[in-house]
Amino acid sequence: MFDEKTKSLFTGDMICEEGVLLGFDHSTSVSEYKKSVEKIQKFYMENDGELILPSHHKLPVAVSIFERYIDLCNKIIDRKTEGTYIDDGLSQGLFVKENNLQMIYNKISE
């Protein structure tokens, strides 16, 4: 959701400083998640966004969070980093932590 008056982007669970969970059966792949981050980044920039407010963790987050997630996704897609299996009781999959971000994922591409 984007508030045009305050130029605030409310990202829900999509962009959080401490991580995203793509470790459920119904979760998207890392490559599809990356495309979504690129789309929301483009929207934010084209609409002169001023504030990014996720649902969890640190509020607000810096605009650099888009590039950090894109970079993390690229490293996973290009196999430059690989997660370690984790089952945290909520989701399960491969866990990576880099550049102050965390991700649990099951699928790299669709």
Buried (B, 14 or more C-beta within 10 A) or exposed (E): EBEEEEEBBBBEEBBBBEBBBBBEEEBBBBBBBBEBBBEBBEEBEEEEBEBBBBEBEEEBBEBEBBEBBBBBBBBBBEEEBEBEEBEEEEBBBBBBBEEEBBBBBBBBEE
